[in-house]
Amino acid sequence: MATTIRFAGSGPGPQTLDGCSVEFWKLLPAGAEPSLIASTVPPRGSILDLGAGVGRITHPLLELGYRVTAVDNSSEMLAEISGATTVLSDIEDLTLATSFDAVVLGSFLIHAPAPGARAALLEVCRRHVKPSGVVLIQHYRDGWPASAAPGFIGEKNGMKALSMK
């Protein structure tokens, strides 16, 4: 088994292995990510969404006509996804028999602190992207995690987001 990413978290409902509240993630909007991905990937292309969670990015990509394979290590998260091929797996252990026009790796994943975790995640991207494809990695600006201040971030449907750093 590769370097495994595990954290503890809090929030309503089931908790994933990386500490996420499934119910909280269901409330978060996709933001600009799907349109940024669409600006790079050919129409109707194939996309591997690593750490897909509840489908926050997967669902808008499906609506844009992409063929999406959503990977997550939480069956509770994947249960919220419809219309995509879903794969229950730790990303670090993923070995699919196909390659994709694009591989998407969310920002939290590339900031994984475990020794070797970044290299393992990037190797999975390399193995699954077509030679003519792209790997899209969301990255926070340098120093962001260290500069994050504790406090109230926002509220939606009675659920509050707090930074605990």
Backbone as CSV, one residue per row, in Angstrom:
resi,resn,N_x,N_y,N_z,CA_x,CA_y,CA_z,C_x,C_y,C_z
1,MET,0.835,-1.181,0.000,0.000,0.000,0.000,0.881,1.246,0.000
2,ALA,0.467,2.251,-0.732,1.206,3.508,-0.826,1.042,4.323,0.455
3,THR,1.659,5.503,0.466,1.515,6.406,1.602,0.048,6.797,1.719
4,THR,-0.600,6.466,2.812,-2.029,6.690,2.973,-2.289,7.998,3.700
5,ILE,-3.263,8.744,3.197,-3.613,10.039,3.773,-4.816,9.852,4.685
6,ARG,-4.652,10.134,5.971,-5.730,9.996,6.951,-5.681,11.176,7.912
7,PHE,-6.852,11.739,8.202,-6.969,12.848,9.136,-8.237,12.653,9.951
8,ALA,-8.392,13.409,11.009,-9.616,13.405,11.803,-10.342,14.710,11.552
9,GLY,-11.656,14.675,11.577,-12.435,15.884,11.355,-13.686,15.884,12.199
10,SER,-14.500,16.881,11.976,-15.767,16.974,12.688,-16.807,17.532,11.739
11,GLY,-18.034,17.531,12.172,-19.128,18.025,11.345,-20.272,17.038,11.388
12,PRO,-21.389,17.409,10.791,-22.569,16.547,10.856,-22.451,15.314,9.972
13,GLY,-23.139,14.268,10.352,-23.232,13.060,9.538,-21.955,12.259,9.481
14,PRO,-21.870,11.358,8.490,-20.705,10.485,8.367,-19.428,11.282,8.130
15,GLN,-18.329,10.765,8.674,-17.009,11.350,8.476,-16.205,10.426,7.569
16,THR,-15.489,11.013,6.625,-14.662,10.224,5.725,-13.305,9.940,6.365
17,LEU,-12.515,9.097,5.722,-11.198,8.750,6.245,-10.246,9.938,6.301
18,ASP,-10.506,10.959,5.481,-9.650,12.150,5.525,-10.263,13.261,6.378
19,GLY,-11.302,12.934,7.151,-11.853,13.873,8.117,-12.947,14.791,7.601
20,CYS,-13.491,14.530,6.437,-14.517,15.398,5.861,-15.917,14.986,6.321
21,SER,-16.766,15.979,6.507,-18.176,15.744,6.763,-18.893,15.669,5.423
22,VAL,-19.502,14.526,5.129,-20.213,14.354,3.863,-21.310,15.403,3.733
23,GLU,-22.059,15.620,4.795,-23.169,16.587,4.754,-22.678,18.000,4.460
24,PHE,-21.535,18.366,5.018,-20.992,19.694,4.757,-20.606,19.843,3.289
25,TRP,-19.902,18.847,2.731,-19.470,18.927,1.339,-20.641,18.982,0.374
26,LYS,-21.770,18.400,0.736,-22.953,18.460,-0.128,-23.464,19.884,-0.278
27,LEU,-23.136,20.769,0.653,-23.610,22.149,0.617,-22.704,23.086,-0.172
28,LEU,-21.490,22.677,-0.444,-20.529,23.579,-1.079,-20.732,23.661,-2.584
29,PRO,-20.684,24.871,-3.140,-20.840,25.025,-4.588,-19.558,24.637,-5.329
30,ALA,-19.684,24.389,-6.613,-18.541,23.985,-7.429,-17.572,25.135,-7.661
31,GLY,-18.047,26.344,-7.711,-17.170,27.474,-7.994,-16.765,27.497,-9.455
32,ALA,-15.593,28.046,-9.724,-15.120,28.226,-11.100,-14.407,27.003,-11.660
33,GLU,-14.141,26.007,-10.836,-13.337,24.874,-11.280,-13.864,24.178,-12.541
34,PRO,-15.168,23.855,-12.637,-15.626,23.167,-13.852,-15.380,23.964,-15.133
35,SER,-15.581,25.272,-15.096,-15.344,26.068,-16.309,-13.857,26.152,-16.632
36,LEU,-13.003,26.186,-15.605,-11.560,26.176,-15.861,-11.125,24.851,-16.480
37,ILE,-11.676,23.767,-15.983,-11.359,22.447,-16.538,-11.842,22.368,-17.981
38,ALA,-13.062,22.830,-18.227,-13.639,22.786,-19.577,-12.837,23.630,-20.569
39,SER,-12.168,24.667,-20.089,-11.366,25.506,-20.993,-10.101,24.796,-21.461
40,THR,-9.770,23.672,-20.837,-8.535,22.946,-21.142,-8.786,21.588,-21.783
41,VAL,-9.921,20.984,-21.493,-10.210,19.623,-21.944,-11.154,19.673,-23.144
42,PRO,-10.860,18.895,-24.204,-11.735,18.889,-25.380,-13.172,18.511,-25.023
43,PRO,-14.150,19.079,-25.720,-15.556,18.725,-25.459,-15.765,17.217,-25.531
44,ARG,-16.612,16.714,-24.639,-16.959,15.301,-24.541,-15.765,14.418,-24.191
45,GLY,-14.694,15.017,-23.690,-13.512,14.257,-23.319,-13.729,13.440,-22.056
46,SER,-12.720,12.647,-21.727,-12.777,11.809,-20.533,-11.958,12.462,-19.422
47,ILE,-12.523,12.464,-18.217,-11.880,13.103,-17.075,-11.859,12.144,-15.894
48,LEU,-10.709,12.049,-15.257,-10.560,11.301,-14.011,-10.530,12.328,-12.885
49,ASP,-11.548,12.301,-12.045,-11.662,13.247,-10.924,-11.194,12.537,-9.661
50,LEU,-9.975,12.845,-9.235,-9.388,12.203,-8.063,-9.816,12.937,-6.798
51,GLY,-10.320,12.191,-5.833,-10.843,12.817,-4.616,-12.144,13.532,-4.920
52,ALA,-13.017,12.866,-5.657,-14.245,13.480,-6.170,-15.245,13.845,-5.085
53,GLY,-15.135,13.229,-3.930,-16.073,13.548,-2.852,-17.506,13.283,-3.259
54,VAL,-18.373,14.259,-3.023,-19.803,14.123,-3.312,-20.150,14.496,-4.753
55,GLY,-19.141,14.818,-5.551,-19.395,15.178,-6.941,-19.513,16.666,-7.175
56,ARG,-18.963,17.459,-6.281,-19.035,18.916,-6.389,-18.514,19.393,-7.745
57,ILE,-17.462,18.782,-8.262,-16.907,19.122,-9.576,-17.411,18.145,-10.634
58,THR,-17.580,16.893,-10.263,-18.024,15.862,-11.202,-19.365,16.198,-11.841
59,HIS,-20.360,16.578,-11.040,-21.696,16.831,-11.585,-21.715,17.951,-12.622
60,PRO,-21.090,19.104,-12.385,-21.066,20.127,-13.433,-20.318,19.669,-14.688
61,LEU,-19.271,18.867,-14.523,-18.558,18.358,-15.700,-19.446,17.426,-16.512
62,LEU,-20.228,16.607,-15.837,-21.186,15.744,-16.541,-22.203,16.584,-17.306
63,GLU,-22.687,17.650,-16.684,-23.648,18.543,-17.343,-23.049,19.203,-18.583
64,LEU,-21.729,19.395,-18.586,-21.039,19.973,-19.741,-20.747,18.933,-20.820
65,GLY,-21.116,17.677,-20.581,-20.959,16.636,-21.584,-19.711,15.789,-21.467
66,TYR,-18.959,15.939,-20.398,-17.754,15.125,-20.216,-18.105,13.750,-19.674
67,ARG,-17.244,12.783,-19.964,-17.336,11.445,-19.388,-16.410,11.443,-18.184
68,VAL,-16.964,11.259,-16.996,-16.181,11.402,-15.773,-16.117,10.088,-15.011
69,THR,-14.921,9.779,-14.564,-14.709,8.703,-13.610,-14.315,9.367,-12.300
70,ALA,-15.134,9.164,-11.275,-14.957,9.813,-9.974,-14.363,8.816,-8.990
71,VAL,-13.242,9.183,-8.382,-12.546,8.307,-7.438,-12.563,8.944,-6.059
72,ASP,-12.908,8.146,-5.061,-12.840,8.599,-3.672,-12.708,7.356,-2.794
73,ASN,-12.181,7.542,-1.586,-12.065,6.403,-0.674,-13.209,6.350,0.322
74,SER,-14.258,7.118,0.064,-15.436,7.126,0.927,-16.666,6.663,0.150
75,SER,-17.207,5.537,0.553,-18.435,5.066,-0.105,-19.593,6.026,0.153
76,GLU,-19.584,6.689,1.319,-20.642,7.666,1.623,-20.574,8.857,0.667
77,MET,-19.370,9.301,0.348,-19.218,10.396,-0.623,-19.657,9.938,-2.006
78,LEU,-19.154,8.802,-2.457,-19.475,8.311,-3.803,-20.964,8.041,-3.979
79,ALA,-21.663,7.715,-2.901,-23.107,7.461,-2.980,-23.881,8.702,-3.417
80,GLU,-23.284,9.862,-3.276,-23.931,11.122,-3.667,-23.744,11.445,-5.143
81,ILE,-22.942,10.667,-5.855,-22.634,10.931,-7.261,-23.527,10.088,-8.155
82,SER,-24.110,10.746,-9.148,-24.906,10.018,-10.139,-24.465,10.453,-11.533
83,GLY,-24.470,9.495,-12.463,-24.140,9.791,-13.846,-22.687,9.564,-14.219
84,ALA,-21.822,9.357,-13.242,-20.405,9.112,-13.508,-20.064,7.677,-13.140
85,THR,-18.966,7.193,-13.683,-18.405,5.935,-13.207,-17.740,6.248,-11.878
86,THR,-18.038,5.481,-10.850,-17.424,5.728,-9.550,-16.491,4.578,-9.192
87,VAL,-15.393,4.937,-8.533,-14.400,3.957,-8.115,-14.067,4.225,-6.655
88,LEU,-14.302,3.230,-5.808,-13.959,3.321,-4.393,-12.515,2.855,-4.224
89,SER,-11.629,3.812,-3.918,-10.210,3.484,-3.795,-9.475,4.643,-3.144
90,ASP,-8.421,4.315,-2.412,-7.449,5.334,-2.056,-6.787,5.755,-3.358
91,ILE,-6.607,7.032,-3.545,-6.000,7.512,-4.779,-4.615,6.912,-4.963
92,GLU,-3.853,6.855,-3.892,-2.481,6.375,-3.973,-2.382,4.944,-4.486
93,ASP,-3.453,4.173,-4.340,-3.462,2.767,-4.748,-4.158,2.537,-6.094
94,LEU,-4.623,3.591,-6.729,-5.443,3.470,-7.929,-4.637,2.976,-9.128
95,THR,-5.154,1.937,-9.767,-4.597,1.443,-11.019,-5.763,1.020,-11.902
96,LEU,-6.120,1.887,-12.830,-7.203,1.597,-13.763,-6.603,1.163,-15.095
97,ALA,-7.360,0.427,-15.862,-6.876,-0.090,-17.145,-7.132,0.884,-18.284
98,THR,-7.369,2.124,-17.977,-7.639,3.121,-19.014,-6.902,4.407,-18.690
99,SER,-6.778,5.266,-19.701,-6.190,6.584,-19.493,-7.207,7.634,-19.931
100,PHE,-6.977,8.871,-19.533,-7.981,9.919,-19.662,-7.408,11.151,-20.352
101,ASP,-8.310,11.927,-20.958,-7.912,13.197,-21.563,-7.430,14.180,-20.499
102,ALA,-7.987,14.060,-19.302,-7.580,14.934,-18.201,-7.682,14.187,-16.886
103,VAL,-6.732,14.488,-16.000,-6.771,14.005,-14.630,-6.819,15.249,-13.758
104,VAL,-7.791,15.289,-12.843,-7.988,16.446,-11.971,-7.623,16.053,-10.543
105,LEU,-6.748,16.846,-9.933,-6.300,16.612,-8.565,-6.566,17.879,-7.760
106,GLY,-7.515,17.789,-6.815,-7.894,18.951,-6.014,-6.779,19.445,-5.107
107,SER,-6.885,20.689,-4.716,-5.808,21.367,-3.986,-5.443,20.712,-2.666
108,PHE,-6.412,20.267,-1.904,-6.084,19.659,-0.620,-5.128,18.491,-0.812
109,LEU,-5.365,17.738,-1.856,-4.580,16.529,-2.068,-3.116,16.820,-2.322
110,ILE,-2.821,17.835,-3.098,-1.431,18.118,-3.410,-0.713,18.740,-2.212
111,HIS,-1.462,19.226,-1.250,-0.873,19.789,-0.041,-0.749,18.747,1.069
112,ALA,-0.961,17.485,0.734,-0.896,16.409,1.728,0.459,16.418,2.429
113,PRO,0.441,16.443,3.745,1.694,16.572,4.487,2.493,15.284,4.691
114,ALA,1.904,14.136,4.482,2.605,12.878,4.753,3.812,12.728,3.820
115,PRO,4.949,12.300,4.342,6.133,12.101,3.491,5.798,11.156,2.337
116,GLY,6.157,11.554,1.154,5.923,10.716,-0.020,4.532,10.829,-0.608
117,ALA,3.600,11.488,0.068,2.217,11.536,-0.417,2.104,12.284,-1.742
118,ARG,2.761,13.413,-1.856,2.679,14.177,-3.115,3.213,13.365,-4.281
119,ALA,4.357,12.744,-4.096,4.944,11.943,-5.170,4.012,10.797,-5.563
120,ALA,3.396,10.154,-4.588,2.475,9.054,-4.873,1.262,9.552,-5.655
121,LEU,0.718,10.705,-5.278,-0.435,11.257,-5.972,-0.083,11.647,-7.406
122,LEU,1.062,12.267,-7.583,1.484,12.673,-8.929,1.777,11.465,-9.811
123,GLU,2.267,10.392,-9.229,2.504,9.168,-9.995,1.189,8.584,-10.502
124,VAL,0.156,8.640,-9.691,-1.168,8.173,-10.126,-1.646,9.023,-11.298
125,CYS,-1.450,10.320,-11.222,-1.832,11.201,-12.334,-1.090,10.796,-13.605
126,ARG,0.206,10.609,-13.498,1.020,10.239,-14.660,0.542,8.943,-15.293
127,ARG,0.232,7.956,-14.466,-0.200,6.648,-14.972,-1.535,6.704,-15.697
128,HIS,-2.373,7.673,-15.377,-3.739,7.669,-15.896,-4.038,8.727,-16.949
129,VAL,-3.067,9.544,-17.314,-3.317,10.570,-18.327,-2.821,10.080,-19.692
130,LYS,-3.592,10.372,-20.735,-3.180,10.036,-22.092,-1.937,10.850,-22.451
131,PRO,-1.130,10.352,-23.383,0.060,11.121,-23.798,-0.285,12.537,-24.269
132,SER,-1.439,12.707,-24.868,-1.854,14.031,-25.339,-2.728,14.763,-24.316
133,GLY,-2.908,14.161,-23.142,-3.805,14.716,-22.135,-3.138,15.722,-21.213
134,VAL,-3.920,16.180,-20.236,-3.438,17.165,-19.273,-3.728,16.690,-17.852
135,VAL,-2.864,17.089,-16.938,-3.100,16.886,-15.519,-3.343,18.267,-14.938
136,LEU,-4.494,18.442,-14.308,-4.862,19.727,-13.724,-4.777,19.630,-12.207
137,ILE,-3.905,20.436,-11.639,-3.672,20.402,-10.200,-4.000,21.775,-9.633
138,GLN,-4.925,21.793,-8.695,-5.255,23.044,-8.016,-4.263,23.198,-6.865
139,HIS,-3.665,24.361,-6.785,-2.624,24.591,-5.776,-2.873,25.930,-5.097
140,TYR,-2.845,25.919,-3.777,-2.941,27.174,-3.034,-1.653,27.954,-3.189
141,ARG,-1.750,29.269,-3.076,-0.535,30.092,-3.133,0.416,29.669,-2.006
142,ASP,1.687,29.878,-2.229,2.691,29.511,-1.224,2.387,30.181,0.104
143,GLY,2.508,29.418,1.155,2.301,29.956,2.495,0.862,30.000,2.956
144,TRP,-0.100,29.643,2.073,-1.502,29.758,2.474,-1.838,28.927,3.708
145,PRO,-1.502,27.631,3.747,-1.905,26.882,4.943,-1.345,27.475,6.230
146,ALA,-0.098,27.939,6.179,0.530,28.489,7.386,-0.092,29.826,7.795
147,SER,-0.630,30.568,6.823,-1.184,31.885,7.128,-2.684,31.857,7.408
148,ALA,-3.324,30.700,7.270,-4.764,30.610,7.525,-5.034,30.921,8.992
149,ALA,-5.980,31.810,9.221,-6.296,32.220,10.593,-7.547,31.498,11.072
150,PRO,-7.594,31.152,12.368,-8.797,30.512,12.893,-9.953,31.490,12.913
151,GLY,-11.149,30.942,12.791,-12.338,31.782,12.881,-13.427,31.355,11.933
152,PHE,-14.454,32.149,11.894,-15.644,31.891,11.102,-15.351,32.108,9.625
153,ILE,-15.708,31.134,8.781,-15.519,31.247,7.334,-16.837,31.607,6.665
154,GLY,-17.912,30.927,7.037,-19.208,31.190,6.421,-20.258,30.232,6.936
155,GLU,-21.508,30.461,6.490,-22.624,29.626,6.917,-23.563,29.424,5.746
156,LYS,-24.101,28.211,5.640,-25.076,27.885,4.601,-26.045,26.867,5.168
157,ASN,-27.329,27.115,5.032,-28.372,26.214,5.520,-28.162,25.825,6.980
158,GLY,-27.737,26.783,7.790,-27.562,26.539,9.210,-26.286,25.825,9.588
159,MET,-25.439,25.506,8.598,-24.186,24.823,8.866,-23.061,25.848,8.788
160,LYS,-22.221,25.908,9.812,-21.139,26.889,9.879,-19.814,26.243,9.544
161,ALA,-19.000,26.983,8.797,-17.641,26.550,8.481,-16.677,27.390,9.308
162,LEU,-15.789,26.711,10.011,-14.793,27.373,10.848,-13.410,26.871,10.486
163,SER,-12.449,27.778,10.470,-11.059,27.393,10.335,-10.526,27.167,11.742
164,MET,-9.950,26.003,11.977,-9.501,25.646,13.325,-7.988,25.761,13.483
165,LYS,-7.298,26.225,12.476,-5.831,26.269,12.552,-5.373,27.183,13.659
